[in-house]
């Protein structure tokens, strides 16, 4: 039975500082490195045939730590921006608590957790293109990649690990668990905790659990 492990990167430096990160390529915090090591220890009994990750350092480093611990350095790995975190637009780099004071808790929760409401698109130093993504926008790039690249591996009997980000993984879990737009608002993927899906030979999910 093939396994799929979804792994959000360990805590990043901007997670620690309570800042919106998005596509800004920040490193893991010391706690994030520790979380990656703990994830590796939890996965020692698993062997993978393929890894997928975003192009951002915090996900890449988390995966690298895990593969070293489980003795699979050199595992075939595909890097793609389709698995990047959602783009937080003009919010990138801002402190979440200060942003909530300015715009209100409800508005910030909608920007962070809703399905189809994107953050502000204002041009800033960290958002020179005036771009931003809702979860719907993130899913529009993440899910076709998952369906065309990752799912065929699983259906082919391969064990796969995906190291990515809170919102790219939320979009995948939303599809796997058939969540509604209302349900996904409350969905949170914790940092550094492997989420295991066990499939049967036909590609049907038999089990889901955090390790």
C-alpha positions in Angstrom: 0.0 0.0 0.0 1.6 3.3 -1.1 2.1 6.1 1.4 1.8 9.9 0.9 3.4 12.1 3.6 2.6 15.8 3.6 5.1 17.8 5.6 4.8 21.5 6.3 8.3 23.0 6.8 9.5 23.6 10.4 9.0 27.0 11.9 10.6 29.7 9.9 12.3 32.8 11.2 9.3 34.9 10.2 6.9 32.4 11.7 8.8 33.0 14.9 8.5 36.8 14.4 4.8 36.5 13.6 5.3 38.0 10.2 3.5 37.2 6.9 6.0 35.3 4.7 4.6 34.1 1.4 7.2 33.9 -1.3 9.9 35.7 0.7 12.7 33.1 1.0 13.4 33.1 4.8 15.3 30.3 6.6 14.2 28.0 9.4 14.4 29.2 13.0 16.3 27.1 15.5 13.0 25.7 16.6 12.2 24.9 12.9 15.4 22.9 12.6 14.5 21.0 15.7 11.0 20.3 14.3 12.5 19.0 11.1 14.7 16.6 13.1 11.7 15.5 15.1 9.8 14.8 11.8 12.8 12.8 10.6 12.7 10.7 13.7 9.0 10.0 13.3 9.6 8.9 9.7 12.6 6.5 10.3 10.5 3.5 9.7 9.3 4.8 6.3 11.1 4.5 2.9 10.2 6.8 0.0 10.6 6.5 -3.7 10.2 10.2 -4.6 10.2 13.6 -2.9 8.5 16.8 -4.0 9.1 20.2 -2.6 8.7 23.9 -3.3 11.6 26.1 -4.5 11.7 27.9 -1.1 14.6 27.3 1.4 12.5 26.6 4.5 10.8 23.6 2.7 14.0 22.4 1.0 16.0 22.5 4.3 13.2 20.7 6.2 13.2 17.9 3.5 17.0 17.7 3.6 17.1 17.2 7.3 14.4 14.5 7.2 16.1 12.6 4.3 19.5 12.7 6.2 17.9 11.3 9.4 16.0 8.5 7.5 19.1 7.6 5.5 17.7 8.6 2.1 20.0 11.5 1.1 20.0 11.5 -2.7 16.3 10.5 -3.0 14.9 11.6 -6.4 13.4 15.0 -5.7 11.4 17.4 -7.8 11.4 21.2 -7.0 8.6 23.3 -8.3 7.1 26.7 -7.4 3.6 25.1 -7.8 4.2 24.0 -4.2 5.2 27.4 -3.0 3.4 29.1 -0.1 0.6 31.4 -1.2 1.7 34.9 -2.1 0.6 37.3 0.6 0.9 40.4 -1.5 1.3 43.7 0.3 1.2 41.8 3.7 4.5 40.1 3.1 6.9 41.1 5.9 4.3 42.7 8.1 3.7 41.6 11.7 0.4 39.8 11.9 -0.7 41.3 15.2 0.0 44.9 14.1 -1.8 44.2 10.8 -4.9 42.9 12.8 -4.8 46.1 14.9 -4.9 48.2 11.7 -7.5 46.3 9.7 -9.3 44.3 12.4 -9.1 40.7 13.4 -12.0 39.5 11.1 -10.5 41.1 8.0 -7.1 39.6 8.7 -8.6 36.2 9.3 -10.4 36.4 6.0 -7.1 37.3 4.2 -5.3 34.4 6.0 -7.9 31.6 6.2 -10.7 32.2 3.6 -10.9 30.4 0.3 -11.3 33.1 -2.3 -10.4 36.5 -0.7 -6.8 37.6 -1.6 -4.6 39.9 0.5 -4.1 43.5 -0.6 -2.2 43.8 -3.9 -0.5 47.1 -3.2 3.0 47.6 -4.6 5.6 47.4 -1.8 9.3 46.7 -1.5 8.5 43.0 -0.9 5.7 43.0 -3.4 7.0 45.0 -6.4 4.7 43.3 -8.9 1.5 44.1 -6.9 0.6 40.4 -6.8 -1.3 38.4 -4.2 -3.1 35.0 -4.0 -6.1 33.7 -2.2 -6.2 30.0 -1.3 -8.3 29.5 -4.4 -5.5 31.0 -6.5 -2.9 28.8 -4.7 -5.0 25.7 -5.3 -5.2 26.7 -9.0 -1.5 26.0 -9.4 -0.9 23.4 -6.6 -3.7 21.0 -7.4 -3.0 20.5 -11.2 0.6 19.8 -10.2 -0.5 17.4 -7.6 -2.9 15.6 -9.9 -0.5 15.4 -12.9 2.8 14.7 -11.0 2.3 13.3 -7.5 -0.9 11.4 -7.7 0.3 9.2 -10.6 3.3 8.2 -8.5 1.0 7.1 -5.7 -1.3 5.2 -8.0 1.9 3.6 -9.4 2.6 2.2 -6.0 5.3 4.7 -5.0 5.8 6.1 -1.5 6.0 9.9 -1.7 6.9 12.7 0.6 5.9 16.3 -0.1 7.6 19.1 1.8 5.8 22.3 1.3 3.9 25.1 3.1 0.8 25.8 5.1 -1.5 27.0 2.3 -0.2 24.8 -0.6 -0.8 21.8 1.7 -4.2 23.2 2.8 -5.3 23.2 -0.8 -4.1 19.6 -1.2 -5.8 18.4 2.0 -9.0 20.3 1.0 -9.1 18.1 -2.1 -8.1 14.8 -0.4 -10.5 15.3 2.5 -13.3 16.8 0.3 -13.6 19.9 2.5 -16.0 22.7 1.8 -14.9 26.3 1.5 -16.4 26.8 5.0 -14.5 23.9 6.5 -11.1 24.9 5.0 -11.3 28.2 6.9 -10.6 26.3 10.1 -8.0 24.0 8.7 -4.5 24.5 10.0 -1.5 22.4 9.0 1.1 22.4 11.9 4.8 23.0 11.2 7.0 20.0 11.2 4.4 17.3 11.8 4.2 14.6 9.1 0.6 13.9 7.9 0.3 10.4 6.5 -2.2 9.2 3.9 -2.3 5.4 3.2 -3.7 4.4 -0.2 -4.9 1.1 -1.6 -3.8 -0.2 -5.0 -6.7 1.6 -6.7 -5.7 4.9 -5.3 -8.4 5.1 -2.6 -7.4 6.6 0.8 -7.6 4.0 3.5 -6.2 6.0 6.5 -5.1 9.5 7.5 -3.2 10.4 10.6 -0.6 12.8 12.0 2.6 11.0 13.0 
